[in-house]
């Protein structure tokens, strides 16, 4: 992960899995992007349970910007090597915080 975190990435990491809410990756992306209305619907979109096995952080990003789905999937694949949770997690290859940061950074770019 880039050592120079953007403010939105710092915000996301400050709330990811932290008490009292303990938000998962998808919920964290929504909360960091100030879409609290989506947080409850993302409760079960982690650990490979997002539709199609998509990374939860990516799924949240796509939910907020459906018109950018192809771009976001391509970015995840290019940056992290995959867009599916199981492939990202295989052998601990890509930690969840990296996925969260990739999603919020992508969404924060117009």
C-alpha contacts under 8 A as a table, 3 or more apart, distances in Angstrom:
res1	aa1	res2	aa2	distance
1	X	98	X	6.07
2	X	5	X	6.52
5	X	8	X	7.98
5	X	9	X	5.77
5	X	10	X	6.14
6	X	9	X	5.17
6	X	10	X	6.26
6	X	105	X	7.43
7	X	10	X	5.02
7	X	11	X	6.15
8	X	11	X	4.99
8	X	12	X	6.16
8	X	32	X	6.77
8	X	33	X	7.80
8	X	104	X	6.63
8	X	105	X	6.99
8	X	108	X	7.60
9	X	12	X	5.03
9	X	13	X	6.15
9	X	100	X	7.77
9	X	101	X	5.16
9	X	104	X	6.36
9	X	105	X	6.57
10	X	13	X	5.24
10	X	14	X	6.10
11	X	14	X	5.13
11	X	15	X	6.68
11	X	32	X	6.25
12	X	15	X	5.48
12	X	16	X	6.05
12	X	28	X	6.11
12	X	29	X	6.64
12	X	31	X	7.76
12	X	32	X	5.15
12	X	100	X	7.17
12	X	101	X	7.14
12	X	104	X	7.61
13	X	16	X	5.12
13	X	97	X	6.82
13	X	100	X	7.76
13	X	101	X	7.59
14	X	18	X	7.26
15	X	18	X	5.29
15	X	22	X	7.54
15	X	23	X	7.12
15	X	28	X	6.69
15	X	32	X	7.98
16	X	22	X	6.57
16	X	23	X	5.59
16	X	24	X	6.50
16	X	25	X	6.76
16	X	28	X	5.57
16	X	97	X	7.76
17	X	21	X	7.24
17	X	22	X	3.85
17	X	23	X	4.86
17	X	24	X	6.00
18	X	21	X	6.42
18	X	22	X	4.67
18	X	23	X	6.96
19	X	22	X	5.12
23	X	26	X	7.87
23	X	27	X	5.48
23	X	28	X	5.55
24	X	27	X	5.31
24	X	28	X	5.94
24	X	43	X	7.21
24	X	45	X	7.98
24	X	46	X	6.34
25	X	28	X	5.11
25	X	29	X	6.37
25	X	46	X	6.35
25	X	56	X	5.86
25	X	57	X	5.13
25	X	96	X	6.85
25	X	97	X	7.74
25	X	99	X	7.82
25	X	100	X	5.99
26	X	29	X	5.32
26	X	30	X	6.51
26	X	39	X	7.78
26	X	42	X	5.78
26	X	43	X	7.68
26	X	45	X	6.14
26	X	46	X	6.49
26	X	56	X	4.65
26	X	57	X	4.38
26	X	58	X	7.44
26	X	59	X	6.89
26	X	60	X	5.11
26	X	100	X	7.76
27	X	30	X	5.17
27	X	31	X	6.09
27	X	38	X	7.53
27	X	39	X	4.82
27	X	40	X	7.50
27	X	42	X	5.42
27	X	43	X	6.64
27	X	57	X	7.85
27	X	60	X	7.38
28	X	31	X	5.07
28	X	32	X	5.91
28	X	39	X	7.76
28	X	57	X	7.79
28	X	100	X	7.37
29	X	32	X	5.23
29	X	33	X	6.18
29	X	57	X	6.06
29	X	60	X	6.36
29	X	61	X	7.03
29	X	100	X	6.25
29	X	103	X	6.92
29	X	104	X	6.06
30	X	33	X	5.20
30	X	34	X	6.28
30	X	35	X	4.97
30	X	36	X	6.29
30	X	38	X	6.29
30	X	39	X	5.98
30	X	60	X	6.37
30	X	61	X	7.62
30	X	64	X	7.91
31	X	34	X	4.95
31	X	35	X	5.42
31	X	36	X	5.20
31	X	39	X	6.54
32	X	35	X	7.48
32	X	104	X	7.45
33	X	104	X	7.14
35	X	38	X	5.73
35	X	39	X	7.11
36	X	39	X	5.19
36	X	40	X	7.97
37	X	40	X	7.15
38	X	41	X	5.49
38	X	42	X	6.55
39	X	42	X	5.31
39	X	43	X	6.83
40	X	43	X	5.49
41	X	44	X	7.53
42	X	45	X	5.13
42	X	46	X	7.93
42	X	60	X	7.37
43	X	46	X	7.53
44	X	49	X	6.40
44	X	50	X	7.11
45	X	48	X	7.09
45	X	49	X	5.06
45	X	50	X	4.20
45	X	51	X	7.71
45	X	56	X	5.17
45	X	59	X	7.75
46	X	49	X	5.40
46	X	50	X	6.18
46	X	55	X	7.14
46	X	56	X	4.92
46	X	57	X	7.94
47	X	50	X	7.89
47	X	55	X	7.72
47	X	56	X	7.34
47	X	85	X	6.69
47	X	86	X	7.95
48	X	53	X	4.78
48	X	54	X	6.40
48	X	55	X	6.23
48	X	56	X	6.99
48	X	84	X	7.33
48	X	85	X	4.96
48	X	86	X	6.21
49	X	52	X	7.83
49	X	53	X	5.78
49	X	54	X	7.61
49	X	56	X	7.55
50	X	53	X	5.39
50	X	54	X	5.50
50	X	55	X	6.71
50	X	56	X	5.62
50	X	59	X	6.65
51	X	54	X	6.06
51	X	59	X	7.81
52	X	84	X	7.86
53	X	84	X	5.44
53	X	85	X	6.03
53	X	86	X	7.22
54	X	58	X	6.87
54	X	59	X	6.16
54	X	83	X	5.90
54	X	84	X	4.27
54	X	85	X	5.62
55	X	58	X	5.24
55	X	59	X	6.08
55	X	83	X	5.93
55	X	84	X	5.04
55	X	85	X	4.29
55	X	88	X	7.87
55	X	99	X	7.74
56	X	59	X	4.89
56	X	60	X	6.15
56	X	85	X	7.33
57	X	60	X	5.24
57	X	61	X	6.38
57	X	99	X	6.07
57	X	100	X	5.36
57	X	103	X	5.93
58	X	61	X	4.99
58	X	62	X	6.16
58	X	72	X	7.31
58	X	73	X	7.42
58	X	76	X	7.66
58	X	83	X	7.32
58	X	99	X	7.42
58	X	100	X	7.88
58	X	103	X	5.76
59	X	62	X	5.07
59	X	63	X	6.08
60	X	63	X	4.99
60	X	64	X	6.35
61	X	64	X	5.23
61	X	65	X	6.15
61	X	66	X	7.99
61	X	72	X	7.66
61	X	103	X	5.99
61	X	104	X	7.37
61	X	107	X	6.56
62	X	65	X	4.97
62	X	66	X	4.88
62	X	67	X	7.91
62	X	68	X	6.86
62	X	69	X	5.35
62	X	72	X	7.11
63	X	66	X	5.58
65	X	68	X	5.51
65	X	69	X	6.93
65	X	107	X	7.73
66	X	69	X	5.24
68	X	71	X	5.29
68	X	72	X	6.04
69	X	72	X	5.14
69	X	73	X	6.07
70	X	73	X	5.26
70	X	74	X	6.08
71	X	74	X	5.17
71	X	75	X	6.10
72	X	75	X	5.03
72	X	76	X	6.25
72	X	103	X	7.93
72	X	106	X	7.13
73	X	76	X	5.19
73	X	77	X	6.19
73	X	83	X	6.07
74	X	77	X	5.11
74	X	78	X	5.99
75	X	78	X	5.13
75	X	79	X	5.82
75	X	106	X	7.97
76	X	79	X	5.18
76	X	80	X	5.38
76	X	81	X	6.75
76	X	82	X	6.13
76	X	83	X	5.62
76	X	102	X	7.24
77	X	80	X	5.49
77	X	81	X	4.47
77	X	82	X	4.18
77	X	83	X	5.53
78	X	81	X	5.68
78	X	82	X	7.47
80	X	83	X	7.81
80	X	88	X	7.33
80	X	94	X	7.05
80	X	99	X	7.78
81	X	88	X	7.13
82	X	85	X	7.93
82	X	87	X	6.21
82	X	88	X	5.93
83	X	87	X	7.55
83	X	88	X	7.14
84	X	87	X	5.50
84	X	88	X	6.27
85	X	88	X	5.06
85	X	89	X	6.02
86	X	89	X	5.22
86	X	90	X	5.93
87	X	90	X	5.22
88	X	92	X	7.64
88	X	93	X	6.14
88	X	94	X	5.30
88	X	95	X	7.87
89	X	92	X	4.90
89	X	93	X	5.49
89	X	94	X	5.67
89	X	95	X	6.94
90	X	93	X	5.84
90	X	94	X	7.99
92	X	95	X	6.52
94	X	98	X	6.62
94	X	99	X	7.41
95	X	98	X	5.61
95	X	99	X	6.97
96	X	99	X	5.10
96	X	100	X	6.29
97	X	100	X	5.02
97	X	101	X	6.12
98	X	101	X	5.16
98	X	102	X	6.08
99	X	102	X	5.09
99	X	103	X	6.18
100	X	103	X	5.22
100	X	104	X	6.29
101	X	104	X	5.34
101	X	105	X	5.90
102	X	105	X	5.27
102	X	106	X	6.09
103	X	106	X	5.23
103	X	107	X	6.19
104	X	107	X	5.04
104	X	108	X	6.00
105	X	108	X	5.21
105	X	109	X	6.60
106	X	109	X	5.47
107	X	110	X	7.17
